[in-house]
Amino acid sequence: MECALVLLLVIVSSPLLVDCSLEEHRLLESLMFSYVKEERPVFEEENSVQLTISLDLRQILDLDEKNQVEKYSTKKDCKNK
């Protein structure tokens, strides 16, 4: 569950780097509303959190070239070191 939350935060934070629509911005705001970046899963503040995330592409499910939309089947794996 913790790994899924971290992966979600990584995916959700990526729109901050690019322009997005109003709907995407509202979704981002609602997902990140209660997120406190100062809270970290370590005992001592100066320690870093090491996390390994892998995402494997399993299959291309759909490809709409006209609208440039792709759907994939993936497998994710998340591990704390």
Residue frames as a rotation matrix with the C-alpha (Angstrom) as fourth column:
MET 1
0.569 0.822 0.000 0.00
0.822 -0.569 0.000 0.00
0.000 0.000 -1.000 0.00
GLU 2
0.444 -0.490 -0.750 2.81
0.157 -0.782 0.603 2.42
-0.882 -0.385 -0.270 0.90
CYS 3
-0.637 -0.718 0.280 4.54
0.365 0.039 0.930 1.73
-0.679 0.695 0.237 -2.41
ALA 4
-0.152 0.675 0.722 1.32
0.978 -0.002 0.208 2.34
0.142 0.738 -0.660 -4.33
LEU 5
0.765 0.429 -0.480 0.91
0.541 -0.833 0.118 5.68
-0.350 -0.350 -0.869 -2.57
VAL 6
-0.030 -0.867 -0.497 4.46
0.046 -0.498 0.866 6.72
-0.999 0.003 0.054 -3.43
LEU 7
-0.701 -0.194 0.686 3.96
0.643 0.244 0.726 5.68
-0.308 0.950 -0.046 -7.05
LEU 8
0.328 0.900 0.288 0.71
0.941 -0.338 -0.015 7.63
0.084 0.276 -0.958 -7.17
LEU 9
0.647 -0.128 -0.751 2.47
0.249 -0.896 0.367 10.71
-0.720 -0.425 -0.548 -5.81
VAL 10
-0.494 -0.869 -0.019 5.21
0.189 -0.128 0.974 10.41
-0.849 0.477 0.227 -8.42
ILE 11
-0.522 0.365 0.771 2.69
0.852 0.191 0.487 10.06
0.030 0.911 -0.411 -11.23
VAL 12
0.553 0.829 -0.082 0.46
0.833 -0.551 0.048 12.83
-0.005 -0.095 -0.995 -9.92
SER 13
0.397 -0.446 -0.802 3.33
0.227 -0.799 0.557 15.25
-0.889 -0.403 -0.216 -9.34
SER 14
-0.484 -0.650 0.586 4.55
0.714 0.094 0.694 14.96
-0.506 0.754 0.418 -12.94
PRO 15
0.297 0.606 0.738 1.84
0.901 -0.434 -0.006 17.34
0.317 0.666 -0.675 -14.31
LEU 16
0.709 -0.090 -0.700 3.44
0.357 -0.810 0.465 20.09
-0.609 -0.579 -0.542 -12.22
LEU 17
-0.308 -0.948 -0.081 6.25
0.286 -0.173 0.943 20.15
-0.908 0.267 0.324 -14.76
VAL 18
-0.881 0.062 0.470 4.00
0.464 -0.081 0.882 20.67
0.093 0.995 0.042 -17.80
ASP 19
-0.705 0.709 0.010 0.92
-0.709 -0.705 0.013 22.62
0.016 0.002 1.000 -18.73
CYS 20
-0.871 0.491 0.016 -2.34
0.490 0.870 -0.060 20.87
-0.043 -0.045 -0.998 -18.01
SER 21
-0.357 0.836 0.416 -6.05
0.226 -0.355 0.907 21.48
0.906 0.418 -0.062 -18.46
LEU 22
-0.301 0.357 0.884 -8.31
-0.810 -0.585 -0.039 22.92
0.504 -0.728 0.465 -15.80
GLU 23
0.763 0.634 -0.125 -9.78
-0.504 0.705 0.499 19.47
0.404 -0.318 0.858 -15.09
GLU 24
0.362 -0.728 -0.583 -6.33
0.482 0.681 -0.551 17.95
0.798 -0.082 0.598 -14.67
HIS 25
-0.582 -0.572 0.577 -5.30
-0.134 -0.633 -0.763 20.78
0.802 -0.522 0.292 -12.39
ARG 26
0.133 0.724 0.677 -8.43
-0.911 -0.180 0.371 20.31
0.391 -0.666 0.635 -10.23
LEU 27
0.843 0.121 -0.524 -7.74
-0.016 0.980 0.201 16.57
0.538 -0.161 0.828 -9.99
LEU 28
-0.115 -0.974 -0.193 -4.16
0.447 0.123 -0.886 17.25
0.887 -0.188 0.422 -8.96
GLU 29
-0.501 -0.020 0.865 -5.28
-0.563 -0.752 -0.343 19.75
0.657 -0.659 0.366 -6.34
SER 30
0.527 0.786 0.322 -7.84
-0.776 0.291 0.559 17.35
0.346 -0.545 0.764 -4.87
LEU 31
0.717 -0.315 -0.621 -5.34
0.289 0.946 -0.146 14.46
0.634 -0.075 0.770 -4.72
MET 32
-0.286 -0.954 -0.088 -2.59
0.589 -0.103 -0.801 16.56
0.756 -0.281 0.592 -3.17
PHE 33
0.361 0.537 0.762 -4.85
-0.183 -0.761 0.623 18.56
0.914 -0.364 -0.177 -0.80
SER 34
0.942 0.087 0.324 -3.88
-0.332 0.106 0.937 16.69
0.047 -0.991 0.129 2.38
TYR 35
0.598 -0.788 -0.146 -0.32
0.651 0.585 -0.484 15.79
0.467 0.194 0.863 1.32
VAL 36
0.918 -0.396 0.029 2.34
-0.321 -0.697 0.641 17.11
-0.233 -0.598 -0.767 3.71
LYS 37
0.683 -0.678 -0.271 5.78
-0.066 0.312 -0.948 16.97
0.727 0.665 0.168 2.10
GLU 38
-0.041 -0.716 0.696 7.53
-0.885 -0.298 -0.358 17.42
0.465 -0.631 -0.622 5.47
GLU 39
0.479 0.248 0.842 6.27
-0.670 0.723 0.168 14.00
-0.567 -0.645 0.513 6.62
ARG 40
0.074 -0.551 -0.831 8.76
-0.824 0.435 -0.362 11.32
0.562 0.712 -0.422 5.67
PRO 41
0.919 0.353 -0.173 8.99
-0.226 0.834 0.503 7.63
0.322 -0.423 0.847 6.67
VAL 42
0.000 -0.955 -0.298 12.35
0.318 0.282 -0.905 7.98
0.948 -0.095 0.304 8.47
PHE 43
0.518 0.141 -0.844 13.32
0.849 0.033 0.527 8.31
0.102 -0.989 -0.103 12.13
GLU 44
-0.100 -0.638 -0.764 15.98
0.534 -0.682 0.500 10.95
-0.840 -0.358 0.409 11.58
GLU 45
0.696 0.559 -0.451 15.31
0.028 -0.649 -0.761 13.92
-0.717 0.517 -0.467 9.33
GLU 46
0.103 -0.749 -0.655 18.71
-0.833 -0.425 0.355 13.90
-0.544 0.508 -0.667 7.61
ASN 47
-0.551 -0.262 0.792 18.29
0.067 0.932 0.355 10.29
-0.831 0.249 -0.497 6.39
SER 48
-0.570 0.343 -0.746 17.18
-0.820 -0.289 0.493 9.77
-0.047 0.893 0.447 2.82
VAL 49
0.250 0.708 0.660 14.44
-0.378 0.699 -0.607 7.45
-0.891 -0.098 0.443 1.66
GLN 50
-0.742 -0.518 -0.426 15.58
-0.609 0.256 0.750 4.97
-0.279 0.816 -0.506 -0.96
LEU 51
0.206 0.894 0.399 12.88
-0.277 0.444 -0.852 3.50
-0.939 0.065 0.339 -3.11
THR 52
-0.900 -0.435 -0.023 13.10
-0.170 0.304 0.937 1.34
-0.400 0.848 -0.347 -6.20
ILE 53
0.188 0.981 -0.051 10.19
-0.338 0.016 -0.941 1.54
-0.922 0.195 0.334 -8.63
SER 54
-0.915 -0.395 0.085 9.93
-0.058 0.336 0.940 -0.54
-0.400 0.855 -0.330 -11.77
LEU 55
0.171 0.956 -0.237 7.21
-0.500 -0.124 -0.857 -0.36
-0.849 0.265 0.457 -14.38
ASP 56
-0.784 -0.427 0.450 7.02
0.083 0.647 0.758 -3.10
-0.615 0.632 -0.471 -16.99
LEU 57
-0.220 0.682 -0.698 5.06
-0.942 -0.335 -0.031 -2.67
-0.255 0.651 0.715 -20.19
ARG 58
-0.367 0.159 0.916 3.06
-0.073 0.977 -0.199 -5.87
-0.927 -0.140 -0.347 -20.69
GLN 59
-0.371 0.380 0.847 0.90
0.891 0.403 0.210 -5.16
-0.261 0.833 -0.488 -23.72
ILE 60
-0.944 0.225 -0.240 -0.38
-0.285 -0.924 0.255 -2.33
-0.164 0.309 0.937 -25.90
LEU 61
-0.492 0.833 0.253 -4.14
0.475 0.500 -0.724 -2.58
-0.729 -0.236 -0.642 -25.49
ASP 62
0.590 0.718 0.369 -5.30
0.747 -0.312 -0.587 0.20
-0.306 0.622 -0.721 -27.78
LEU 63
-0.587 -0.765 -0.264 -3.74
0.527 -0.609 0.593 2.74
-0.614 0.209 0.761 -30.10
ASP 64
0.617 0.771 0.158 -5.73
0.694 -0.439 -0.571 5.69
-0.371 0.462 -0.806 -31.45
GLU 65
-0.378 -0.879 0.291 -3.34
0.911 -0.297 0.286 7.44
-0.165 0.373 0.913 -33.84
LYS 66
-0.004 0.448 0.894 -5.79
0.603 -0.712 0.360 10.18
0.798 0.541 -0.267 -34.81
ASN 67
0.823 0.404 0.400 -6.28
-0.078 -0.617 0.783 11.38
0.563 -0.676 -0.476 -31.20
GLN 68
-0.143 -0.990 0.009 -2.82
-0.316 0.037 -0.948 10.24
0.938 -0.138 -0.318 -30.09
VAL 69
0.293 0.310 0.904 -4.14
-0.956 0.122 0.268 8.10
-0.027 -0.943 0.332 -27.24
GLU 70
-0.288 -0.439 -0.851 -2.51
-0.381 0.868 -0.319 4.87
0.878 0.233 -0.418 -26.13
LYS 71
0.599 0.438 0.670 -3.65
-0.796 0.239 0.556 2.32
0.083 -0.867 0.491 -23.55
TYR 72
-0.285 -0.821 -0.495 -1.22
-0.583 0.558 -0.591 -0.11
0.761 0.120 -0.637 -21.98
SER 73
0.919 0.313 -0.240 -1.23
-0.013 0.632 0.775 -3.08
0.395 -0.709 0.584 -19.68
THR 74
0.012 -0.953 0.302 1.58
-0.508 -0.266 -0.819 -2.67
0.861 -0.144 -0.488 -17.15
LYS 75
0.641 0.059 -0.765 2.99
0.588 0.602 0.540 -4.23
0.492 -0.796 0.352 -14.01
LYS 76
0.341 -0.525 0.780 4.49
-0.509 -0.800 -0.316 -2.11
0.790 -0.290 -0.540 -11.27
ASP 77
0.467 -0.301 -0.832 6.81
0.728 0.665 0.168 -3.13
0.503 -0.684 0.529 -8.47
CYS 78
0.431 -0.258 0.865 7.91
-0.418 -0.906 -0.061 -0.97
0.800 -0.335 -0.499 -5.57
LYS 79
0.489 -0.351 -0.799 10.55
0.706 0.696 0.126 -1.82
0.512 -0.626 0.588 -2.96
ASN 80
0.876 -0.304 0.374 12.09
-0.460 -0.759 0.460 -0.02
0.144 -0.575 -0.805 0.00
LYS 81
0.252 -0.862 -0.439 15.80
0.125 0.479 -0.869 -0.53
0.960 0.164 0.229 0.46
